[in-house]
């Protein structure tokens, strides 16, 4: 017997929770590196306009996978930008809403169950993994029949016969 435990969320499922400190820093570092690469390319093509015309013909508008050359004039700016990123401090204060979302996310991750949306309402239900797999199998096999596998020689004969 399947048990569907209703899960109540007092807020919209479209709310985005705050990321963890590690994931935020990874994303910030990646975006900073991307910004520095773009600035380096802009400076390189500003100082060497003939290179821009030559490279446009070879790539057909696609971005290059090459790294831009370092520019001595940008080194101090890049170091200051990396220092700014590495010196970020995080607040530990959270609102009651953020605490509730964090608690709900932790509860969902630790439950070991599958969260299913209802058909036409915003209700969510928790179902065990085995019950979910059985439900999925039953819903698929109501419309599609499972045929026994034929040996490969019969398959080939069946396909070749008119």
N, C-alpha and C positions, 0 to 999 in steps of 0.2 A: 504494500500500500504506500502510495506516494504522499509525502507530507509537504505542503507548500506553506512555509512560514512567511507571513507578510512582513515586509521591511518598510518602516516609516522613515521618510526623510522630510524634515520640516522646511526644506528649502529646495530650490530648483536644482536639478541634476546638471544644469549648465554652468553652475558656479565652478570656478577653477581654484583649487586649493593652492596655498603657497608651496613652492618647491623646497626641497631640502637644501641645506647650505652647500653640500657637495655638488648636486646637480646644477644649482644656480652658478657656482663658480666655474664649473666645466663649460657651461654655455657662455658665460661672460668672457672667459679666456679665449674660446673659439671665435667669438664675435670680434674681440679685440685684435686677434691675429689676422682675421679676415680684413678688418679695417686697415691695419697697417700694410697688408699686401696691396690693397687698392690704392692707398696713398703712395706707396713706393712706385707702383706702375704709373700713376698720374705724373709724378715727378720725373720718372724716367722718360716718358713720352713727351713731357714738356721740354726737357733738356735736349732730347734727341727726336725731333719731329720726323726725320727721315725713316727712323725705325718703325714708326706707326704705320706708314704707308706700306712698308715691306711686309709687316706682320699681318696686315688686314687681308692681303691676297692669299696667304698660306692657310689661314684658319677658317675662312668663309663665315666669319661672324661668331664662331664658337670661342669660348674662353679657353685660354691656354692652361696647361697643367704645370708650366714652368714657374719657378719662383722668381719674383722680381729682384733685380740687383739692389744691394744695399746702397744707401746714399749717406755720405758722411754728415750732410746737413740735417738729416732726419734722426740721427742716432740719439741725440739728447731728447728730442720729442718722444721717441719710442721708449726710451728708458723712463721718462717721466710718466708716460701712459701706463707702462707696466707697474711702476711703483704705485700709481693711483689705484690700479686694479688689485694689487696685492695688499694694499692697506685698508680694504673695505672692512668695516665692522658691522655686525648684524645685531639687530635688536631682538631680544628674546620675548618681548611683550607681544601677546596675542590677544585679540578680542575674543569675546565669548563665542561668537560665530565661528571664528577660525579654529578655536579649541574643539568645538562640536564637530566641524568638518574633519579635523585631524583624528578625533576619536572614532568617527564613523568609518573613515578610510582604514584605520588600523583594525577595526572590527571586521570589515569586509575582507581584508587580507588574511586575517587569522582564522576566519570562520571555516575555510576549507569547503565551502559550498559555492554553487553557481548562482549568480543573481540573474533572474529572468524578468523582463518587463512584461506587463499584462498586455492584452491585445489592444484595447481602445481606451485604457485609462492610464494614469501616471503611476499606478501601483507597481511595486517591485516585490518579487518573491524569492526566497532562498530555497534552493533544492539541492539535495545531495548529488554528488557527481554520478553515482550509479543510477539514481532515479532520472537524472537529466539524460544520460545516455540511453536508457530504456525508452523514455518519452520521445527522444529524437528518432530512435530506431523504429518505434511504432508509427510515428507520423510519416516517416519516409515509406515504410512498407505498406501503408494503406493505399498509396497511389501507385507504387512501383512494385512489381513482382521480382523476386529473386529467382533467377533461373539457374539450374545446375550447370556446371562447366562441362562443355563437351571436349573430348580429346581434340588436339590440334588438327589431326588428319580429317576429322569430320567437319571441323570449322572450315578448313580449306575446301573440302568437297562441296559444302553448302554454299560457299561464296562463289565457287566456280560453276556450279550447276545453274542452268537457265530458269 
